[in-house]
Amino acid sequence: MKNLFQLLLLLPLALSALEYVFLTPQAVVIKNVQPLVTASGTCIQQGFWKKENALLRDKQGKILRKPDITLFQYLVFAKPFSAGEKRVIGGVTLCYDPAVPSALFKLNQVGSGSKQKRKYAYLGAWLGSAGPLPLRHLAGKEFELRRVSDNSCVYKNTLRLRREDPLYQGKIPFTGEEVLELDYSRFATPGRYYFYVDGIGRSMAFVIGSRALNEAFYIHARGLYHKRCGIAKTQPFTAWESPACHPTVIRGRFPGNDAHYRKGSGGREAGFFDIKDNRIEVKHFDLIKEYRRYNGERLTSPGGWHDAADYDRRPGHLRIVSDLAAVFLMKPGNFIDGSLNIPESGNGIPDVLDEAAWGLKHLLAVQQADGAVGTWFETFSHPGPGEGLPDQDDRPYYVSLPSRNSTLEYAAAAGILALALKKSGAAAEAEKYLISARKAWDFALDPRNRLVAWFRLKNKMISYREEPFTEGVTLLKAGSVLYMLTGKRKYLTPLLEEQKRLLDAFHRNFWKQSALSLMALELFPVKELETFRQAYRKVILRTADQMLADQENAYPYRTLWHADNAGWIHAMAWGNHHPLRRAMTLIAAHRITGKEAYLQGAYLANDYHNGANPLGRSMTSGLGKIYPAVFLDLVSYADGIGEFVPGITPYGNTFGLDRNAVRMVYKKHADKLPVFRRCVNLEFLSVPSSEYSVWETISPAAVTSGYLIEKPALPAAEWKNRKPAEDFRQLPGYRALP
């Protein structure tokens, strides 16, 4: 059997300049094209790993189906380096510079809030095939917090050992590290600081103060702006410019519930059926292609957002509208006009609500005279890398057939937006969406409007029917908000008549909903709806309490993910494990109870997202110092700009490893990669990890960070005037440590 070292020698590694990073004066990571040969006795520990950075590009910039791989070699020396000392190892000269920050420190690279009462950084490192860097012997040793301006020590505390790293099924580690925490919770003076530990060195600089949270919210929310459909992104709003796209849509002939295209969803009550009334599976692209010559009405419809590799606009994006409106209602003082530097800035409406309204603009344009709304804009195939910017997409796009439930979803989103706009003082805008929401409600509540239709597909007749009932949580959300806005009993009566069915939704499928979906019940209590309010409270607080317990005790790093023995431990894919997405439950719990523990849990989730995690990286492009440099984003492939668009949060971890990554990179060593380090990136060859969606990853990050804002402010000049790097491959996040 060949050992790992021999296998790595055979890898087709991409050429790159040698780079090395000292973890401590005694431990170094070398990124190189081939392993260095060390003299016998020089090292007490040696490890190796290989990691894909992205797909390779040729000289013309064409993306190849070959991975750009970096080999990492980890060396722990018998004798530490002294400051400025040089040693020649395997023909390579290494020099230790104590002024260079150590990658051993894992911290919030953007900064901690000034009102944050629990603040931690961590020390930890994984040495590839050599396992964890031993650190437990440093527990009890002192660390210092030093001010950047004069290097003076402003706070001291002792390093504490975090819990042991659990093993999945007794085999696979989650972090692969021995982790120490640096607790600086008792220090809150605003400023710029870094950590120092004797024998290890210093960390990168970071901020304590409200500015850090403003910056995080700005970048997350601007991720939505950069994904807008139907508007040109130009100066002075962004340096990542692209033309307006998809100005029109055609009234189409396809149902708009994407779940119903799968055979197992909807059961016997809803979905597609053959001529014998057997439930069947249908591909939506096939159905749209069949009817693409259908001469439907063409409508001007700018609005909505695109996901990573799609130019469609999906029903799930309505959640963004509702969540942005809800977080404004939860903390209206956090959001001001001009805070996001978007085209609407200066119109007197808080920018967060302008962004929310963009998610309804296209649907308002296609609402029918009877109030019905189709909520899925789609074409007959996905675009692909190399096809150009969205404005060059020549596929015709169609809006789905309206159904009762699609129209009700629209009514709920339009209603909560109207409530938020009214609260902000934008009465005219609020009235526009209220009128639209009321028309949609009237259509949705009429059973005669249930969508039932026949189609010809591949020379066979098939039928479709939606559910014979309205979705419970959506009905409750729409009806309660419209009652709050109008006081009219017609919106309350259906909720009370169907109380048992609606309450059952809290037990069966509330996990599918946003944690903020029914926040209006809490913010604007209605006596007749108190039973629903208590049910909402119960499910939110039960989930939040479990999250806090997991965050504190489940792993060495404080993350909100399920404990290693939980049933849903494996369900990390599609952004489910993202800390700011999960922390929406904590901010809901905090708004409901006012309990500080929930707020501090959300702060810690923000820390984890921004770099206080095993990889020591921010999870969002353009945020922090080490962040995703390349990911699946069609616009960034085609815009000719050296750095990928900021504000994007890729899915990242998938628990398992993408099969292409196993085949092309890891092979039989895949099961050696710790679970929390499985953020593979082969772009369009690793979609579940490298893609993102506006509603699953970008919007939740904006919502949670927006709630945490301590002092609203206009964006700093350097944020507004930020220029792209010339080459994403030169960014620290490109060849970041695995």
Protein Blocks (a to p, Z undefined) as FASTA:
>chain_A
ZZfklmmmmpccdddddddddfbfkbccdddfbdcdddehkagbdcdddddfbdcddfko
pacfbdcdddddddddfbdcdehiacdeehiacdddfkbccfkbccdfkbpcfklmbdcd
dddddehjnopadfklmgoiacddddfklopafbdcddddddddddeehlacfkopacdd
ddfklpccecddddddehibpcddddedjklmmmmmmmmmmmmmmmpghiacddfkbfbd
cddehkbccdddbdfbfklmpmkgopjmgccddfkopacdddfklmmmmmmmpccddddd
eedjddfkbcbdcfklmmmmmmmmmmmmmmmmlpcehilopakgonlpafklmmmmmmmm
mmmmmocfkopacfbdcdfbdcdehiapfklpcbdcddddddfklmmmmmmmmmmmmmmm
mmnopamlmmmmmmmmmmmmmmmmpmklpccddddeehiacdddddfbdcfklmmmmmmm
mmmmnopaklmmmmmmmmmmmmmmmmmmmmmpcfklmmmmmmmccfklmmmmmmmmmmmm
mmmmmmmmmmmmmpmbdcfbdcfkbmklmmmgghlmpmklmmmmmmmmmmmnopaklmmm
mmmmmmmmnopafkopafbehiajbdcfbdcdfklmmnopabdcehiacfkinhiacfkl
mmmmnmmmlmmpcfklmcccehjmlmmlmgccfklmmmmmmmmmmmmpmbdcdddfklmm
pccdfblklpmklmgcZZ
